[in-house]
Amino acid sequence: QVQVVESGGGLVQPGGSLRLSCTTSGTIFFSIYAVDWYRQAPGKQRELVATITNGGSTNYADSVKGRFTISRDNAKNTVYLQMNSLKPEDKAVYYCNAHKTSGGYWGQGTQVTVSS
C-alpha cells in the first residue's frame, strides 16, 4: 500500500526558510506520479501551492511564486518544497498528494508556523 509522509515543518521567523519533504513508500513506480503540495490555514479551504509532474514540470500558486520551489528526487521517492522569504500568511498545515491517473494518496500534513 502506498504511503505518503510529510516532514520538515516547524516554527520560523518571517523572512526565514524551511524545506518540506514528501516521501512515498510502498511503490516502485514513484517516478510516474505527479505530486502536489497543498496547504490549509485555520478556517480556510485547502489550496494548491505547487505541482511537479512526472516529467519535472512545475507550477505555483501566485501567492508563492518566486519564493517557493518544488523539486523531486526519484531515487529517494521524495518531493521537496523549498520555502524562502516566509510570511505570516504562509502559516498552515501543508499536505502532499502523490497521484497518477488511477488515483492519489494524501499524507497526514506538517505544520508550518511563521511568527516572530
C-alpha positions in Angstrom: 0.0 0.0 0.0 1.3 3.4 -0.9 2.0 5.7 2.0 2.9 9.4 1.9 4.7 11.2 4.7 5.4 14.9 5.0 8.1 16.3 7.2 10.1 19.4 7.8 7.6 21.7 9.2 8.2 23.9 12.2 8.3 27.4 13.6 10.2 30.0 11.7 10.5 33.8 11.8 9.2 36.0 9.0 11.7 36.1 6.2 13.1 32.7 7.1 13.2 29.4 5.2 12.0 25.9 5.6 12.3 22.8 3.4 9.4 20.3 3.4 9.8 16.8 2.3 7.2 14.4 0.9 8.4 10.8 0.9 6.4 8.0 -0.7 6.7 4.3 0.2 5.1 1.1 -1.0 5.6 1.7 -4.7 8.5 1.2 -7.0 6.8 3.5 -9.6 7.2 6.8 -7.8 8.7 8.4 -10.9 5.3 8.2 -12.7 3.5 10.1 -10.0 2.8 13.8 -10.2 3.0 15.4 -6.7 1.1 18.4 -5.4 1.7 20.4 -2.3 -1.4 21.9 -0.7 -1.9 24.0 2.4 -4.8 24.7 4.7 -4.9 27.5 7.2 -7.4 27.6 10.1 -10.9 28.4 8.9 -9.8 28.4 5.2 -10.2 26.0 2.4 -7.3 23.8 1.3 -5.4 25.5 -1.5 -3.0 24.2 -4.1 0.5 25.6 -3.6 2.8 23.9 -6.1 2.8 21.0 -8.5 5.5 18.9 -10.1 4.7 16.5 -12.9 6.3 13.1 -13.5 8.3 14.9 -16.2 9.6 17.5 -13.8 7.4 20.4 -15.0 6.4 22.8 -12.2 3.6 25.2 -11.4 2.9 27.5 -8.5 0.2 29.5 -6.9 0.6 33.2 -7.5 1.0 33.8 -3.8 4.2 31.7 -3.6 5.8 32.3 -7.0 9.4 33.4 -6.6 9.5 32.3 -3.0 8.8 28.6 -3.1 10.5 25.9 -5.2 9.2 22.4 -5.8 11.6 19.6 -6.8 11.8 15.9 -6.9 14.4 13.1 -6.3 13.0 10.0 -7.8 15.9 7.9 -6.4 14.7 8.9 -2.9 11.0 8.7 -3.7 10.8 12.3 -2.4 9.5 15.6 -3.4 10.7 18.8 -1.7 9.2 22.2 -1.2 11.8 24.8 -0.5 10.1 27.8 1.1 12.0 31.1 1.3 11.0 34.6 2.4 8.3 33.1 4.6 5.4 35.4 5.6 2.9 35.1 8.5 0.2 34.3 5.9 2.1 31.2 4.9 1.2 29.6 8.2 -0.8 26.5 7.6 -0.8 22.7 7.6 1.0 21.6 4.4 -0.1 18.4 2.7 1.3 16.3 0.0 -0.7 14.5 -2.6 1.0 11.9 -4.9 -1.2 11.0 -7.8 -1.5 9.3 -11.2 -4.4 8.5 -13.4 -5.7 5.7 -11.3 -5.8 7.7 -8.1 -3.8 9.6 -5.4 -2.6 9.4 -1.9 -2.5 12.0 0.8 -0.1 12.4 3.7 -1.1 13.5 7.2 0.3 17.0 6.9 3.1 19.0 8.5 2.5 22.3 10.4 4.3 25.4 9.3 4.2 28.4 11.6 5.6 31.8 10.7 5.8 34.1 13.7 8.2 36.4 15.4 
